[in-house]
Amino acid sequence: MTNLLLSSLTILLASFCLAFFLKKQTSKRFLACGGAVVGSLLGMVPAFRVLMGSVFDTVYIASPIPEMTIAIGLDRLSAFFLVGIFCLSGLVGIYAIGYIKDQPRLLSSLPFFPLLVAAMAAVVTARDGFFFLIVWEIMSLVSYLLV
């Protein structure tokens, strides 16, 4: 279950990185929106399991910043919010594939969408105060870039 959440966040971050550097419009559109949909579907599985009563252990990941560990955990409250984040993001990703086709000037901000989803998911799963502040700021800045 831990691997599913980490895989979801990895897919969201990878789709942001790849879509950001692509020049072809259709590839950028499908990679950003498709990555958000796949990452959201994958992330809903552990969230639903925790809501049904499963236990999720806190995961500690080493950080490149000295004296900082990244702690990600999931309880029922954060799982409740994750279900909402991932359900809405998946639906928005599906809708955006067709919508962006007619709005070419919005295509430059589209790669930030999976990054926003990953940042929102990281905010509700953060178990360390410093990591929480970092992902909160990332979420704020990315939402500004999308608007």
C-alpha positions as CSV (number, residue, x, y, z in Angstrom):
1,M,0.0,0.0,0.0
2,T,2.9,2.3,0.7
3,N,4.3,1.6,-2.7
4,L,1.1,2.6,-4.4
5,L,1.0,6.0,-2.8
6,L,4.7,6.6,-3.6
7,S,4.2,5.3,-7.1
8,S,1.3,7.7,-7.6
9,L,3.4,10.7,-6.5
10,T,6.3,9.5,-8.7
11,I,4.0,9.3,-11.8
12,L,2.6,12.7,-11.1
13,L,6.1,14.2,-10.7
14,A,7.4,12.4,-13.8
15,S,4.5,13.5,-16.0
16,F,5.2,17.1,-14.9
17,C,8.9,16.8,-15.8
18,L,8.3,15.2,-19.1
19,A,5.4,17.3,-20.2
20,F,7.3,20.5,-19.2
21,F,10.1,19.8,-21.6
22,L,8.1,18.4,-24.5
23,K,7.5,20.7,-27.5
24,K,4.8,18.7,-29.4
25,Q,1.4,19.9,-28.3
26,T,-0.5,16.7,-28.5
27,S,2.2,14.8,-26.6
28,K,2.3,17.4,-23.9
29,R,-1.5,17.4,-23.5
30,F,-1.8,13.6,-23.3
31,L,1.3,13.2,-21.0
32,A,0.2,15.9,-18.5
33,C,-3.5,14.9,-18.4
34,G,-2.9,11.2,-18.7
35,G,-0.2,11.3,-15.9
36,A,-2.7,13.1,-13.7
37,V,-5.4,10.6,-14.4
38,V,-3.1,7.5,-13.9
39,G,-1.5,9.0,-10.8
40,S,-4.9,9.8,-9.3
41,L,-6.3,6.4,-10.0
42,L,-3.2,4.8,-8.4
43,G,-3.4,7.1,-5.4
44,M,-7.0,6.3,-4.7
45,V,-6.3,2.7,-3.9
46,P,-4.4,3.2,-0.6
47,A,-6.8,6.1,0.3
48,F,-9.8,3.8,0.0
49,R,-8.0,1.0,1.8
50,V,-7.3,3.2,4.8
51,L,-10.9,4.5,4.8
52,M,-12.0,0.8,5.0
53,G,-9.8,0.2,8.0
54,S,-6.4,-0.8,6.8
55,V,-3.3,0.6,8.6
56,F,-0.8,2.7,6.7
57,D,2.7,3.0,8.2
58,T,4.6,6.2,8.0
59,V,7.3,6.2,5.4
60,Y,10.6,8.0,6.0
61,I,12.6,9.0,2.9
62,A,16.1,10.4,3.0
63,S,16.3,14.0,1.8
64,P,19.1,15.8,0.0
65,I,18.7,18.6,2.6
66,P,20.8,17.9,5.7
67,E,18.9,17.2,8.9
68,M,15.6,16.7,7.0
69,T,13.7,13.5,6.5
70,I,10.6,13.3,4.4
71,A,7.8,11.6,6.4
72,I,4.7,10.6,4.5
73,G,1.8,8.9,6.3
74,L,-1.9,8.2,5.9
75,D,-4.7,8.2,8.5
76,R,-8.4,8.3,8.0
77,L,-8.6,12.1,7.9
78,S,-5.9,12.4,5.3
79,A,-7.3,9.5,3.3
80,F,-10.7,11.3,3.2
81,F,-9.1,14.4,1.7
82,L,-7.0,12.3,-0.7
83,V,-10.1,10.6,-2.1
84,G,-11.5,14.1,-2.9
85,I,-8.2,15.4,-4.3
86,F,-7.6,12.3,-6.5
87,C,-11.3,11.9,-7.7
88,L,-11.6,15.5,-8.7
89,S,-8.1,15.6,-10.3
90,G,-8.8,12.5,-12.3
91,L,-12.0,13.9,-13.6
92,V,-10.4,17.2,-14.4
93,G,-7.6,15.4,-16.2
94,I,-10.1,13.5,-18.4
95,Y,-12.0,16.7,-19.2
96,A,-8.8,18.7,-19.9
97,I,-7.6,16.4,-22.6
98,G,-10.4,17.5,-24.9
99,Y,-10.7,21.1,-23.5
100,I,-7.1,22.0,-24.1
101,K,-7.3,21.0,-27.7
102,D,-9.4,24.1,-28.4
103,Q,-7.4,26.4,-26.1
104,P,-3.8,26.3,-27.4
105,R,-2.6,29.3,-25.3
106,L,-3.4,27.3,-22.1
107,L,-1.1,24.5,-23.1
108,S,2.0,26.3,-21.7
109,S,0.6,26.0,-18.1
110,L,-0.8,22.5,-18.5
111,P,2.3,20.6,-17.3
112,F,1.9,22.2,-13.9
113,F,-1.4,20.4,-13.3
114,P,0.1,17.0,-12.3
115,L,2.6,18.9,-10.1
116,L,-0.3,20.6,-8.3
117,V,-2.0,17.3,-7.7
118,A,1.2,15.8,-6.3
119,A,1.7,18.9,-4.1
120,M,-1.9,18.7,-2.7
121,A,-1.5,15.0,-2.0
122,A,1.8,15.7,-0.3
123,V,0.3,18.4,1.9
124,V,-2.3,16.1,3.4
125,T,0.1,13.1,3.8
126,A,3.0,15.1,5.2
127,R,4.0,14.0,8.7
128,D,6.9,16.4,9.2
129,G,6.5,20.1,9.8
130,F,9.3,21.3,7.6
131,F,8.3,19.0,4.7
132,F,4.7,20.2,5.1
133,L,5.8,23.9,4.8
134,I,7.8,23.0,1.6
135,V,5.0,21.2,-0.1
136,W,2.5,23.9,1.0
137,E,4.6,26.6,-0.7
138,I,5.0,24.4,-3.8
139,M,1.3,24.0,-3.9
140,S,0.8,27.8,-3.6
141,L,3.3,28.7,-6.3
142,V,2.1,26.0,-8.7
143,S,-1.6,27.1,-8.3
144,Y,-0.5,30.7,-9.1
145,L,1.2,29.5,-12.3
146,L,-1.9,27.6,-13.3
147,V,-4.1,30.6,-12.8
